[in-house]
Amino acid sequence: MFGFTLFAYVAGTTAYVWPSPKLDALEAQRWDQDDTISGFASFLQPCDFFIAGNEDGTPTGRANGPDWIRTAYHDMATHNVADGTGGLDGSIRFSEEQSRSENAGTGFSNTVAVFASFTTRHVSLADLIAIGAVTAIENCNGPQIDFRGGRVDSAAPDAPGVPEPQQDLQAHIDSFARQGFTQTEMISLIACGHSFGGVEHKAFPDIVPDLKDPNNTLSVAHFDSTFVNFDNKVATEYISGTTQNPLVVGANDTTNSDKRIFASDRNVTMKSFADSPDLFTSTCATLFARMLDTVPSDVELTDVIEPLPIKPATVVLLLDGDKLQFSGFVRLFNQSDDSDQIRLVNLLWDDRSGETHNATLPFDRTSSAMGGRVKSAWYAFNHTADGNSAPLAIDPAAGITTMRFEVNGNVEDQGGVGFAVQDGYAFSTSSCMTSADPPKGRFDIAVRNGFNPTRVFLEREVKDSVNRTTVEETDITPPTQPVAADEAYSLWSVDVSDANSYTIGAEVNGDKFSTIETHSVGDLNPCRPQRRLQHKRRSSKTF
């Protein structure tokens, strides 16, 4: 069974202060790239890994990273600066867009299939497409890319507009101008993007023949000799005349679009990139970020999401009889490998009476981002007794208001504001299952005296008619009996008769709170009629 975290939805703030559900989720996807909880960098390990690869491991010539970068550009390339429509909005998920000749190949469907499982109420598919491109670039030798969040998934396909290889130079210049890029930026962005990937025979048989290469079974003609890693070889090989780029030296000159584009300023830009890897890297970092930030004009992105140096995660409060279980993790961002054995991390928390409690946290794991260039250390909120690890225990009457961390004697508290923890309600271990098949059970929600919620409700993330994530709310009937004055919590109960996963929401004075961790009947222990908490069960409603 999962416990759950309580966060308030705070509107109108500009600084990123934990907790902030949307920014917390975006920051985790951005900076915990290979963590077991939130990251999807495993799809890039190693950088030549391909999700639809051969079972025997024979190289296909394709890789996930180039597909992810191509997906981001093609989703963005529908943008029209004149009317503000199109841009990176997840519309590439629609079969209508994927069926267009401008979007040939299986890279888009493969990419969407990977990212769709990571979408939540807080992280759209469009944001994941952007994060995927960032992750692919950074994990495969590329520069750090500024990432902003808040993209909104489109309700319908965007208008066509991705340039195609057979189009002439002016058509490409006009297309990139519509997207918001100058001619020089067009040359640069294509060179940056074509540091990865290539052209596949099946998608473009008029450009690439069947290569009949046992080490390139999908017959992909690559843009440069290091097609899964970022570097300036796309420029050096072009300038030296050794390139095998199929859009430069292809047999059909009509489709040699890179040749026309790169030479359109007499090779000035490409020569500058060949001469200076640093210039190429910095230019690509800037243009990739601009590409990802090209969104419909009615979408407002966040500031650049920087990693929090100290960040709690998966913080859980669970009412278990006469105690609150308190568990979670704290991430210490960008830590050296050899300091885990000497780092002392203490958790300090204040209760409702103002008393401070503390616990020394054990090391749990490491994670990394940017291909291992930055590493994070994680410490768990638990204690060890007799060789067994267990969540921390809190007196329900005392509760918890804020926490902070002490790392090798230095207090980390978000500049004095602390890390707020909401204990107004908590999932209770008295929740139980009455039937496994069909699934039936009872959720008990412990609500603190004085919290006085306007409503408590179940939340379930569902997909709307165009496959966007939304939240479906179902109110729990409020209790009718008065709360005993000597109880810290009393129970609101609801019967559940499905196998869905739910979070729990509450509303107080117009402010909404929500859990993050989910609960389902299948997670519960069987009901035992003889087992009762001291708290009164207040009401019941079947859902």
matplotlib code that plots the C-alpha trace (Angstrom):
import matplotlib.pyplot as plt

x = [0.0, 1.2, 0.9, 0.6, 2.0, -0.1, 0.7, -1.2, -1.7, -0.2, -1.0, 0.7, 4.1, 7.3, 10.0, 10.3, 9.8, 9.0, 6.3, 5.0, 3.4, 3.8, 7.3, 8.3, 7.2, 8.8, 12.1, 12.2, 11.8, 14.3, 17.0, 16.5, 17.1, 18.2, 16.5, 14.4, 11.4, 11.0, 13.8, 13.6, 17.3, 17.4, 16.1, 19.4, 21.7, 23.8, 23.2, 22.8, 19.9, 16.8, 13.5, 12.5, 15.8, 16.6, 16.2, 19.7, 21.2, 22.3, 22.7, 19.7, 21.4, 18.7, 18.6, 16.1, 17.9, 17.9, 14.2, 13.4, 15.2, 13.5, 10.1, 10.7, 11.6, 8.7, 6.2, 7.6, 7.9, 4.2, 4.6, 3.5, 4.9, 2.4, -0.7, 0.8, -0.5, 1.3, 4.6, 5.7, 2.3, 2.2, 0.1, 2.5, 0.7, -2.3, -2.3, -3.4, 0.0, 2.0, 0.5, 1.7, 4.6, 6.5, 6.4, 7.5, 8.8, 8.1, 10.2, 7.2, 4.9, 7.8, 8.7, 5.1, 4.6, 7.6, 6.6, 2.8, 3.3, 5.0, 2.3, 0.5, -1.8, 1.4, 3.6, 2.1, 3.2, 4.5, 6.7, 7.9, 8.8, 10.9, 12.4, 13.1, 15.1, 17.0, 17.8, 18.9, 21.2, 22.7, 23.1, 24.9, 27.7, 25.7, 25.6, 23.3, 20.0, 17.8, 14.4, 11.2, 7.9, 4.2, 3.5, -0.1, -1.1, -3.1, -6.7, -6.3, -3.6, -1.7, -1.6, 1.1, 4.4, 7.5, 10.0, 10.8, 14.0, 12.7, 11.8, 14.0, 16.1, 13.6, 10.9, 13.2, 14.1, 10.4, 9.5, 12.1, 11.1, 7.5, 8.8, 10.8, 14.3, 16.6, 18.6, 21.7, 19.7, 18.2, 21.7, 22.8, 19.7, 19.8, 23.5, 22.8, 20.0, 21.9, 24.7, 22.4, 20.6, 20.2, 17.7, 16.1, 15.6, 12.1, 10.8, 12.7, 13.4, 14.1, 16.9, 18.5, 18.9, 18.9, 22.4, 22.5, 24.7, 24.4, 25.5, 22.8, 19.8, 17.3, 19.6, 20.0, 22.4, 23.8, 24.4, 27.9, 30.2, 29.1, 25.3, 24.4, 26.7, 26.8, 29.9, 30.8, 31.6, 28.5, 30.4, 34.0, 33.1, 31.0, 33.8, 36.5, 34.5, 34.3, 30.7, 28.3, 25.3, 22.6, 21.1, 24.4, 25.8, 22.7, 22.3, 19.2, 20.3, 16.7, 16.6, 20.0, 18.5, 21.3, 23.7, 21.6, 21.1, 24.6, 26.0, 23.4, 25.8, 28.8, 29.6, 30.4, 28.4, 29.5, 33.1, 32.9, 31.4, 34.1, 36.8, 35.4, 33.7, 33.0, 31.1, 29.1, 28.3, 27.2, 25.2, 23.4, 22.6, 20.9, 19.0, 17.9, 16.4, 14.7, 13.3, 11.8, 10.4, 8.6, 5.0, 1.5, 1.2, -1.4, 0.9, 3.1, 6.1, 7.8, 11.2, 14.1, 13.8, 17.0, 17.6, 16.8, 20.0, 18.1, 14.8, 12.4, 10.7, 7.9, 7.1, 4.5, 2.2, 0.1, -2.0, -1.2, -3.2, -1.7, 1.0, 1.7, 4.2, 6.5, 8.6, 10.2, 13.6, 15.7, 17.9, 21.2, 21.9, 25.3, 27.3, 30.7, 30.9, 33.2, 31.4, 28.5, 30.5, 31.4, 28.2, 26.0, 22.4, 19.8, 16.1, 14.6, 10.9, 8.7, 5.4, 2.3, 3.4, 6.7, 8.9, 11.7, 12.4, 15.3, 16.5, 19.7, 19.0, 20.7, 22.1, 19.8, 21.0, 22.5, 21.2, 22.6, 21.8, 23.5, 25.1, 26.7, 28.1, 26.1, 25.2, 22.8, 22.8, 19.5, 18.8, 15.7, 13.3, 13.5, 15.2, 16.9, 16.3, 17.4, 18.6, 15.2, 14.3, 11.0, 9.3, 9.7, 6.9, 5.1, 2.6, -0.6, -1.6, 1.6, 1.6, 4.1, 4.3, 7.7, 11.0, 14.5, 17.8, 21.2, 24.0, 27.4, 26.3, 24.9, 21.1, 19.2, 15.8, 15.0, 16.2, 14.4, 11.0, 11.5, 9.9, 6.2, 4.4, 0.6, -0.8, -4.5, -5.4, -3.8, -4.6, -5.2, -4.0, -7.5, -8.5, -9.1, -10.3, -13.5, -13.2, -10.3, -12.5, -14.4, -12.3, -14.1, -12.8, -13.0, -10.8, -10.4, -9.2, -8.1, -9.0, -7.5, -9.7, -9.8, -8.8, -12.4, -12.3, -15.1, -14.9, -12.7, -12.7, -11.2, -9.1, -8.3, -6.2, -8.0, -7.6, -10.0, -11.3, -8.0, -5.8, -4.8, -4.5, -7.3, -8.4, -11.8, -13.1, -15.6, -16.7, -16.7, -19.9, -19.0, -19.4, -22.6, -21.4, -19.4, -15.7, -14.7, -12.5, -9.8, -9.1, -6.4, -8.1, -11.5, -12.2, -14.1, -14.8, -15.8, -16.4, -14.6, -15.7, -13.1, -9.4, -8.5, -5.7, -6.8, -5.2, -7.0, -8.0, -9.3, -10.5, -10.2, -11.3, -11.0, -7.5, -7.1, -4.7, -3.9, -1.9, 0.6, 0.9, -1.9, -4.1, -6.1, -8.2, -5.6, -3.0, -5.1, -5.0, -8.2, -10.8, -10.9, -14.1, -12.6, -9.9, -10.8, -9.0, -9.8, -10.9, -14.6, -15.6, -17.8, -19.7, -19.7, -20.6, -20.3, -18.3]
y = [0.0, 3.5, 6.4, 9.9, 13.3, 16.5, 19.5, 22.8, 24.3, 27.7, 30.2, 33.5, 32.7, 33.2, 31.7, 27.9, 26.9, 23.3, 22.1, 23.1, 20.1, 21.1, 22.4, 19.5, 17.1, 19.0, 19.4, 15.7, 14.7, 17.3, 16.6, 13.0, 11.7, 8.2, 7.8, 4.8, 6.9, 9.5, 9.3, 7.8, 8.1, 4.3, 4.4, 6.1, 3.7, 3.2, 6.1, 3.6, 1.8, 1.4, 0.5, -1.5, -3.1, -6.6, -9.4, -10.7, -7.3, -6.8, -3.0, -1.5, 1.8, 3.6, 4.9, 6.4, 9.7, 10.9, 9.9, 12.0, 15.1, 14.7, 14.4, 17.6, 19.5, 18.1, 18.9, 22.5, 23.1, 23.7, 27.1, 30.3, 33.4, 35.6, 34.1, 32.3, 28.9, 25.6, 24.9, 22.3, 21.2, 17.5, 17.5, 15.0, 12.4, 12.5, 9.9, 12.6, 14.4, 11.2, 10.1, 13.2, 12.8, 15.5, 13.1, 9.9, 7.0, 5.3, 7.6, 9.7, 6.8, 5.1, 8.3, 9.1, 5.5, 5.9, 9.3, 8.7, 6.5, 9.4, 12.0, 13.2, 16.1, 18.1, 17.0, 17.1, 15.1, 18.3, 18.9, 15.3, 15.7, 18.7, 16.9, 13.9, 16.0, 17.7, 14.3, 12.8, 15.7, 16.0, 12.2, 11.7, 14.2, 17.4, 20.7, 21.6, 22.9, 25.4, 23.8, 25.6, 23.8, 24.4, 23.3, 22.5, 19.5, 20.5, 19.4, 18.8, 18.3, 21.4, 22.7, 21.1, 22.9, 20.7, 21.3, 18.4, 17.4, 17.8, 21.5, 24.2, 26.6, 29.4, 27.1, 26.1, 29.7, 30.7, 27.7, 28.5, 32.2, 31.2, 29.2, 32.2, 31.5, 33.5, 31.9, 31.6, 30.1, 27.7, 26.5, 26.2, 24.4, 21.8, 21.3, 20.9, 18.5, 16.5, 15.8, 12.9, 10.3, 9.9, 8.9, 5.4, 3.5, 2.4, 5.9, 7.5, 4.9, 7.6, 9.0, 5.9, 2.6, -0.8, -0.7, -4.5, -4.0, -6.7, -4.0, -1.6, -3.8, -0.9, 0.7, 4.1, 6.5, 8.7, 12.4, 12.0, 9.3, 9.7, 9.6, 8.8, 11.4, 15.2, 16.7, 19.0, 16.2, 17.1, 20.3, 19.0, 16.2, 18.5, 21.1, 18.4, 16.8, 13.4, 13.6, 10.7, 12.8, 11.5, 15.0, 16.3, 13.6, 11.7, 10.3, 12.5, 16.1, 17.2, 15.8, 17.1, 19.8, 20.0, 20.7, 23.6, 24.9, 24.6, 26.3, 29.1, 31.5, 30.2, 27.8, 30.6, 29.1, 25.5, 26.5, 28.4, 25.3, 23.1, 25.5, 25.8, 23.0, 25.4, 27.8, 24.8, 23.7, 27.1, 27.8, 24.5, 25.0, 28.3, 27.1, 23.9, 25.8, 28.2, 25.4, 23.7, 27.1, 27.6, 27.1, 28.5, 32.2, 31.5, 29.2, 30.7, 28.8, 28.7, 30.2, 28.0, 25.1, 24.9, 22.0, 22.5, 21.9, 20.2, 18.6, 16.4, 13.7, 11.2, 12.5, 10.3, 10.7, 7.6, 7.1, 3.8, 3.2, 5.5, 7.0, 8.8, 7.1, 9.6, 8.5, 9.9, 11.0, 14.0, 14.6, 16.4, 17.6, 17.4, 15.6, 14.0, 10.2, 9.8, 11.9, 9.5, 7.9, 11.1, 13.1, 13.5, 14.3, 15.1, 15.7, 18.2, 18.8, 21.1, 19.9, 21.9, 22.9, 24.3, 21.4, 20.3, 16.6, 15.1, 12.0, 11.0, 9.8, 6.8, 7.0, 5.3, 5.7, 7.9, 9.3, 11.4, 13.7, 14.9, 11.6, 11.4, 14.9, 15.7, 13.2, 13.4, 11.6, 10.4, 9.8, 8.1, 9.2, 6.1, 4.6, 1.3, -0.9, -4.5, -4.5, -3.5, -0.2, 1.5, 4.9, 7.5, 7.7, 11.0, 11.5, 12.3, 14.9, 16.8, 16.4, 18.2, 21.6, 22.2, 20.4, 21.3, 19.5, 19.7, 18.5, 18.2, 20.9, 23.3, 24.0, 23.8, 25.4, 27.2, 30.6, 30.4, 29.4, 25.7, 22.8, 22.9, 19.6, 19.3, 17.0, 18.0, 14.6, 11.3, 7.9, 5.3, 1.8, 0.8, 0.9, -2.6, -4.9, -6.8, -8.7, -9.3, -10.4, -8.3, -5.7, -4.1, -2.3, 0.7, 3.8, 5.4, 9.0, 10.5, 14.1, 16.2, 18.1, 21.7, 21.1, 21.6, 20.8, 22.0, 18.7, 15.5, 13.6, 10.9, 11.9, 9.7, 10.7, 9.9, 10.6, 12.9, 12.3, 13.5, 11.6, 14.5, 13.8, 15.2, 14.7, 13.2, 14.1, 12.2, 13.7, 11.6, 12.1, 14.3, 12.9, 13.6, 12.8, 15.4, 14.9, 13.9, 16.6, 14.2, 12.8, 14.1, 12.6, 11.1, 9.0, 9.8, 6.5, 5.6, 2.2, 1.6, -1.1, -1.0, -1.6, 2.0, 4.0, 7.1, 10.0, 11.9, 15.5, 18.1, 21.7, 24.2, 27.8, 27.6, 26.1, 22.6, 20.0, 16.8, 13.6, 12.4, 8.7, 6.5, 3.9, 1.1, -1.7, -4.2, -2.5, -3.1, -5.8, -7.9, -6.4, -7.9, -7.0, -7.4, -4.8, -1.3, 2.0, 4.2, 6.9, 6.8, 6.0, 8.9, 8.1, 5.8, 6.1, 3.6, 4.6]
z = [0.0, -0.7, 1.7, 0.3, 0.2, 0.7, -1.4, -1.8, -5.3, -5.0, -7.7, -8.6, -7.2, -9.3, -7.1, -7.1, -3.4, -2.5, -2.5, -5.8, -7.5, -11.1, -10.8, -8.5, -11.2, -14.1, -12.1, -11.4, -15.0, -16.0, -13.4, -12.2, -15.6, -14.7, -11.3, -10.8, -9.8, -12.5, -15.1, -18.6, -19.5, -19.4, -23.0, -24.0, -22.2, -24.3, -26.8, -29.7, -27.9, -30.1, -28.6, -31.7, -32.2, -33.3, -30.8, -31.4, -30.8, -34.4, -35.0, -36.9, -37.7, -35.6, -32.1, -29.7, -29.1, -32.8, -32.9, -29.8, -31.2, -34.6, -32.9, -31.0, -34.2, -36.2, -33.5, -33.3, -37.0, -37.5, -35.6, -37.4, -35.8, -37.7, -36.0, -33.0, -33.9, -33.9, -32.2, -29.7, -28.4, -28.6, -31.8, -33.4, -31.4, -33.8, -36.5, -39.0, -38.5, -38.5, -41.8, -43.6, -46.0, -44.0, -41.0, -42.7, -40.6, -37.3, -35.1, -34.0, -33.0, -31.2, -29.3, -28.3, -27.1, -24.7, -23.4, -23.1, -20.1, -18.2, -18.7, -15.6, -14.7, -14.1, -17.1, -20.6, -23.5, -25.1, -22.0, -22.2, -25.8, -24.9, -21.9, -24.1, -26.6, -23.7, -22.2, -25.5, -26.3, -22.8, -22.2, -25.5, -25.2, -25.9, -24.0, -21.2, -22.6, -20.7, -20.1, -19.4, -18.6, -19.0, -22.5, -23.2, -25.4, -28.5, -28.9, -32.6, -35.3, -36.3, -39.9, -42.1, -42.3, -41.7, -44.6, -46.8, -48.6, -52.1, -51.5, -52.9, -50.9, -50.8, -49.5, -46.6, -45.9, -45.9, -43.7, -41.1, -41.2, -40.4, -37.5, -36.2, -37.4, -39.7, -42.6, -40.5, -37.7, -40.2, -41.2, -37.6, -36.3, -39.1, -38.5, -34.7, -35.3, -37.9, -35.4, -34.6, -36.8, -40.5, -43.2, -43.3, -46.5, -45.6, -44.9, -47.8, -50.5, -53.1, -51.0, -49.4, -51.2, -49.4, -47.9, -47.5, -44.4, -41.7, -39.1, -40.3, -40.9, -41.4, -44.0, -42.3, -44.1, -41.3, -41.3, -39.9, -38.6, -34.9, -35.4, -31.8, -30.1, -30.3, -31.8, -34.8, -37.2, -39.2, -40.0, -40.2, -42.5, -44.7, -45.0, -45.6, -48.4, -46.6, -45.5, -46.2, -45.3, -47.6, -47.9, -49.2, -51.3, -52.3, -55.8, -56.4, -56.1, -55.8, -52.3, -51.2, -49.0, -46.5, -49.4, -50.6, -47.1, -45.8, -48.9, -48.9, -47.2, -49.1, -46.3, -43.8, -41.0, -41.5, -41.7, -38.5, -36.8, -38.3, -37.0, -33.5, -31.6, -28.8, -31.2, -32.5, -29.0, -27.7, -30.8, -30.6, -26.9, -27.6, -30.7, -29.2, -26.3, -28.6, -30.7, -27.6, -26.3, -29.6, -28.5, -29.4, -28.4, -25.8, -23.8, -21.0, -20.1, -16.7, -16.0, -16.8, -14.3, -12.3, -9.9, -6.2, -4.3, -1.5, -2.5, -0.6, -2.7, -2.2, 1.3, 2.8, 5.8, 6.7, 9.8, 11.3, 14.5, 17.2, 15.1, 11.8, 9.6, 8.0, 5.1, 2.0, 0.6, 0.3, -2.8, -2.5, -6.0, -7.7, -5.1, -5.5, -5.7, -2.7, -0.1, 0.8, 3.5, 5.3, 4.7, 7.8, 6.9, 9.6, 9.2, 11.6, 11.8, 13.9, 15.3, 16.0, 19.5, 18.1, 19.4, 17.1, 16.4, 14.5, 12.9, 11.1, 7.6, 6.0, 2.5, -0.1, -3.7, -6.3, -9.6, -12.3, -15.2, -18.3, -19.0, -15.5, -15.5, -12.4, -9.7, -6.8, -3.5, -1.9, 1.7, 3.2, 5.9, 8.0, 11.0, 11.5, 14.5, 14.9, 11.3, 10.0, 8.3, 9.0, 8.5, 11.1, 13.7, 14.6, 17.4, 15.6, 18.2, 17.8, 14.0, 11.7, 10.2, 8.5, 8.1, 7.2, 6.7, 8.3, 6.0, 7.6, 10.1, 7.5, 7.7, 4.5, 4.8, 1.5, 2.7, 6.1, 4.9, 5.6, 3.7, 4.5, 5.3, 5.3, 8.0, 7.6, 6.4, 5.7, 4.3, 7.0, 7.3, 8.5, 4.9, 3.7, 0.9, 1.1, -2.2, -4.6, -7.5, -8.2, -6.4, -3.5, -0.5, 1.8, 1.9, 5.3, 5.2, 8.5, 8.8, 11.5, 14.0, 13.0, 9.4, 8.4, 4.7, 2.5, 0.8, 0.6, -2.7, -4.7, -7.7, -10.7, -13.7, -16.9, -20.6, -22.4, -26.0, -27.5, -25.1, -22.7, -19.0, -16.9, -13.3, -12.5, -9.0, -6.9, -3.6, -0.4, 1.6, 4.6, 8.1, 10.1, 13.6, 15.7, 16.2, 19.7, 21.2, 22.4, 18.9, 16.6, 13.6, 12.7, 9.6, 6.5, 4.6, 1.1, -0.4, -3.7, -6.1, -8.9, -9.5, -10.4, -8.7, -6.8, -5.1, -2.4, -2.6, -0.1, -0.4, 2.5, 2.1, -1.7, -1.6, -3.0, -1.7, -3.3, -2.7, -5.2, -4.3, -5.4, -3.7, -5.1, -3.6, -4.7, -2.4, 0.7, 3.3, 3.7, 6.0, 9.5, 11.3, 14.7, 14.0, 14.9, 15.4, 18.4, 15.9, 14.9, 11.4, 10.5, 7.3, 4.3, 0.6, -2.1, -5.2]

ax = plt.figure().add_subplot(projection="3d")
ax.plot(x, y, z, "-o")
ax.set_aspect("equal")
plt.show()
